């Protein structure tokens, strides 16, 4: 404990002396004290010796590769695992589900064909019964067709999220390289950050937060595609609802179609609100990052002189 206070006292004394001797370092965000200026600014972005931008971006073509190259293995592993899961979901599981639905549909299609043939040669007394059975199987085929349509649109949306995640990985890898070479703890203009943030992602890039910009673009790409696919399903079920309203408005299938229509309208609206909130959040995030851009400035750890009325040490704490 004594050593701790002695070390603090030493820093205070050195900071005071340095403040008298140097004025320019204060403008650059440096104290001139090596033990302070060399402190780690942020554990999340520890500088590495791997400093090649071409190699960083080349490796980032592979999921998490840019992070592995820059020795950020945890972040790289996280991105690799997420992309692997989405890739499996989009290109393997969805294909399996599609084949499964087609396999389940075939017996109903065969039954529709069977009762269609029977109707062609049926006696008058049997026509109503055959028609009723045929309509039941037709509705089952339509139900499976609806499910296949939903899976296909979901696959498109998930593919967009996969693309957005990969884009985030590339932006984040570039951000690691950027901070490794152009790290700054200078105070940025909050007004400029807000103005740049009007263009999505530019406020984050103004603050040097390229990873956040990539995360924003991932959300915008995924949400926009989800709105588009949800609207496609709304249009699809509107047509189905009108068709079934003319055929059998009191049937269970009509209620199912109406329920799915409501679901996709709600889903579409939620993504619209989501995009609006993401955009507003990005502006606020850019403003806060600019406001706190000099939070890690080592000047705040030193004592600055105040010579009004005598020698007096003044410690600055900015929040």
C-alpha positions in Angstrom: 0.0 0.0 0.0 2.9 2.4 0.8 4.5 1.6 -2.5 1.2 2.3 -4.2 0.9 5.8 -2.7 4.6 6.5 -3.4 4.1 5.6 -7.0 1.0 7.9 -7.2 3.0 10.7 -5.6 5.8 10.2 -8.1 3.4 10.4 -11.0 1.9 13.6 -9.6 5.3 15.2 -9.2 6.5 14.2 -12.6 3.2 15.3 -14.1 3.5 18.8 -12.5 7.1 19.2 -13.6 6.3 18.0 -17.1 3.4 20.4 -17.4 5.7 23.4 -16.6 8.3 22.2 -19.0 6.1 21.3 -22.0 3.0 22.9 -23.4 2.8 21.3 -26.8 2.4 17.7 -25.6 -0.9 18.7 -23.9 -2.3 19.6 -27.3 -1.2 16.2 -28.8 -2.8 14.2 -25.9 0.6 13.3 -24.4 2.1 14.1 -21.0 5.7 13.6 -22.0 6.0 11.0 -19.2 6.9 7.7 -20.8 5.4 5.5 -18.1 2.0 7.3 -18.6 2.1 7.7 -22.4 2.9 4.0 -23.0 0.0 2.7 -20.9 -2.3 0.4 -22.7 -5.3 2.4 -23.9 -7.8 -0.3 -24.6 -7.4 -4.0 -23.9 -9.9 -4.7 -26.8 -7.5 -3.3 -29.4 -4.0 -4.2 -28.3 -1.5 -3.2 -31.0 0.2 -6.1 -32.8 3.3 -6.4 -34.9 1.3 -7.7 -37.9 0.7 -4.4 -39.6 0.1 -5.1 -43.3 -3.2 -3.7 -44.6 -3.2 -5.8 -47.8 -2.7 -9.0 -45.8 -5.3 -7.9 -43.2 -7.9 -7.4 -45.9 -6.8 -10.5 -47.9 -7.2 -12.8 -44.9 -10.5 -11.1 -44.0 -12.0 -12.6 -47.1 -12.2 -15.8 -45.0 -14.5 -15.8 -41.9 -12.5 -14.3 -39.1 -9.2 -14.5 -41.1 -8.3 -10.8 -40.7 -8.7 -11.2 -36.9 -6.5 -14.3 -36.8 -3.8 -12.4 -38.8 -3.9 -9.5 -36.4 -3.8 -11.8 -33.4 -7.3 -11.2 -32.2 -8.2 -14.8 -31.9 -11.2 -14.6 -29.7 -13.0 -12.1 -32.0 -12.0 -14.2 -35.0 -13.2 -17.4 -33.5 -16.6 -15.8 -32.6 -17.1 -14.6 -36.2 -16.0 -17.9 -37.7 -18.4 -19.8 -35.5 -21.3 -17.6 -36.3 -20.7 -17.6 -40.0 -20.2 -21.4 -40.0 -23.6 -21.8 -38.2 -25.4 -19.5 -40.7 -23.7 -21.2 -43.7 -24.9 -24.6 -42.4 -28.4 -23.2 -41.8 -28.7 -21.5 -45.2 -27.1 -24.0 -47.5 -27.6 -27.4 -45.8 -30.5 -27.3 -43.3 -32.8 -25.2 -45.6 -32.1 -27.6 -48.5 -32.9 -30.6 -46.2 -36.1 -28.9 -45.1 -37.1 -28.2 -48.7 -36.6 -31.8 -49.7 -38.5 -32.9 -46.7 -41.5 -30.8 -47.6 -41.4 -32.0 -51.2 -41.4 -35.6 -49.9 -44.3 -34.9 -47.7 -46.2 -33.3 -50.5 -46.0 -36.1 -53.0 -48.6 -38.4 -51.4 -51.1 -35.5 -51.4 -50.3 -34.7 -55.0 -50.9 -38.4 -55.9 -54.2 -38.3 -54.1 -55.3 -35.2 -56.0 -54.4 -36.9 -59.3 -56.3 -40.0 -58.2 -59.5 -38.2 -57.3 -59.2 -36.1 -60.5 -59.3 -39.3 -62.6 -62.2 -40.6 -60.6 -64.2 -37.4 -61.2 -63.7 -37.8 -64.9 -65.6 -41.1 -64.9 -67.7 -40.8 -61.7 -71.4 -41.2 -61.6 -73.6 -38.3 -60.6 -74.1 -39.6 -57.0 -70.3 -39.9 -56.4 -69.2 -36.5 -57.8 -69.8 -34.5 -54.6 -67.9 -37.0 -52.4 -65.0 -37.2 -54.8 -64.9 -33.4 -55.2 -64.8 -33.0 -51.4 -62.0 -35.4 -51.0 -60.1 -33.9 -53.8 -60.4 -30.4 -52.3 -59.1 -31.7 -49.0 -55.9 -33.0 -50.7 -55.6 -29.8 -52.8 -55.6 -27.8 -49.5 -52.9 -30.0 -48.1 -50.8 -29.5 -51.2 -51.3 -25.7 -50.9 -50.4 -25.9 -47.2 -47.1 -27.6 -48.1 -46.5 -25.1 -50.9 -47.0 -22.3 -48.5 -44.5 -23.8 -46.1 -41.9 -24.2 -48.9 -42.5 -20.6 -49.9 -41.9 -19.4 -46.4 -38.7 -21.5 -46.1 -37.3 -20.0 -49.3 -38.0 -16.5 -48.2 -36.4 -17.2 -44.8 -33.4 -18.6 -46.6 -33.0 -15.4 -48.6 -33.2 -13.3 -45.4 -30.7 -15.5 -43.5 -28.3 -15.3 -46.5 -28.5 -11.5 -46.2 -27.6 -11.7 -42.5 -24.7 -14.0 -43.4 -23.4 -11.5 -46.0 -23.8 -8.7 -43.4 -21.9 -10.7 -40.8 -19.0 -11.2 -43.2 -19.0 -7.5 -44.1 -18.8 -6.7 -40.4 -15.8 -9.0 -40.1 -14.0 -7.2 -42.9 -14.8 -3.8 -41.4 -13.7 -4.9 -38.0 -10.5 -6.3 -39.3 -9.8 -3.0 -41.1 -10.6 -1.2 -37.8 -8.0 -3.2 -36.0 -5.4 -2.2 -38.5 -6.5 1.4 -38.4 -6.2 1.7 -34.6 -2.9 -0.2 -34.8 -1.5 2.6 -37.0 -3.7 5.7 -36.4 -4.8 5.4 -32.8 -5.9 8.8 -31.4 -7.2 10.0 -28.1 -7.8 13.5 -29.3 -11.2 15.1 -28.6 -13.4 15.0 -31.7 -16.2 17.3 -32.6 -19.5 16.0 -31.5 -21.3 18.3 -34.0 -19.2 16.9 -36.9 -19.9 13.3 -35.7 -23.6 13.9 -35.8 -23.5 15.5 -39.2 -21.5 12.6 -40.6 -23.8 10.1 -38.9 -26.7 11.3 -41.1 -25.2 9.0 -43.7 -25.4 5.5 -42.0 -22.0 4.4 -40.7 -20.1 7.6 -41.6 -20.3 8.9 -38.0 -18.7 5.7 -36.7 -16.0 5.9 -39.4 -15.4 9.5 -38.4 -14.7 8.3 -34.9 -12.4 5.5 -36.2 -14.9 2.9 -35.0 -15.0 0.8 -38.3 -16.2 -2.3 -36.5 -19.3 -0.5 -35.3 -19.9 0.8 -38.9 -19.7 -2.8 -40.1 -22.1 -3.9 -37.4 -24.5 -1.1 -38.4 -24.3 -2.2 -42.1 -24.9 -5.8 -41.1 -28.1 -4.8 -39.3 -29.3 -2.6 -42.1 -28.7 -5.2 -44.8 -30.3 -8.0 -42.8 -33.3 -5.9 -41.7 -33.9 -4.5 -45.2 -33.8 -7.9 -46.8 -36.1 -9.2 -44.1 -38.6 -6.4 -44.8 -38.5 -7.3 -48.5 -39.0 -11.0 -48.0 -41.8 -10.4 -45.4 -43.5 -8.1 -47.9 -43.3 -10.8 -50.5 -45.0 -13.2 -48.2 -47.7 -10.6 -47.4 -48.4 -10.2 -51.1 -48.4 -14.0 -51.5 -50.9 -14.5 -48.6 -53.1 -11.7 -49.7 -53.6 -13.4 -53.1 -54.2 -16.7 -51.3 -56.7 -15.2 -49.0 -58.7 -13.6 -51.8 -58.7 -16.9 -53.7 -59.9 -18.9 -50.6 -62.5 -16.3 -49.7 -64.1 -17.0 -53.0 -63.9 -20.8 -52.5 -64.5 -21.5 -48.8 -64.3 -18.5 -46.5 -65.4 -20.5 -43.5 -62.8 -23.3 -43.8 -59.8 -23.9 -41.4 -57.4 -23.3 -44.3 -58.8 -19.8 -44.8 -58.2 -19.0 -41.1 -54.7 -20.4 -41.4 -53.9 -18.2 -44.4 -55.4 -15.1 -42.6 -53.2 -15.9 -39.5 -50.0 -16.2 -41.6 -50.9 -12.9 -43.4 -51.2 -11.2 -40.0 -47.9 -12.8 -38.9 -45.9 -11.5 -41.9 -47.4 -8.0 -41.7 -46.4 -7.8 -38.0 -42.9 -9.2 -38.9 -42.4 -6.7 -41.7 -43.5 -3.8 -39.4 -41.1 -4.9 -36.6 -38.2 -4.8 -39.0 -39.2 -1.4 -40.3 -39.2 -0.1 -36.7 -36.0 -1.9 -36.1 -34.3 -0.1 -39.0 -35.5 3.3 -37.7 -34.2 2.5 -34.2 -30.9 1.3 -35.5 -30.4 4.5 -37.5 -31.3 6.7 -34.6 -29.1 4.7 -32.3 -26.2 5.1 -34.8 -26.5 8.9 -34.6 -26.5 8.8 -30.8 -23.6 6.3 -30.7 -21.5 8.6 -33.0 -22.2 11.6 -30.7 -21.3 9.7 -27.5 -18.1 8.3 -29.1 -17.0 11.7 -30.2 -17.8 13.1 -26.7 -15.7 10.4 -25.0 -13.0 10.2 -27.7 -10.4 11.6 -25.4 -11.5 9.5 -22.4 -8.2 7.5 -22.5 -6.1 10.6 -23.0 -3.0 10.3 -20.6 -3.2 14.0 -19.9 -6.0 13.3 -17.5 -3.6 11.2 -15.4 -1.2 14.1 -14.9 -1.5 17.3 -12.8 -1.5 20.6 -14.6 -0.1 23.8 -13.2 -2.2 26.8 -12.1 0.0 29.8 -11.3 -2.8 32.2 -10.2 -1.8 33.6 -6.8 1.2 31.2 -6.4 2.3 27.7 -7.3 -0.7 25.4 -7.2 -1.2 22.0 -8.8 -4.5 21.3 -10.4 -5.7 17.9 -11.5 -8.2 17.8 -14.4 -11.0 15.3 -14.5 -13.2 15.6 -17.7 -16.5 13.8 -18.0 
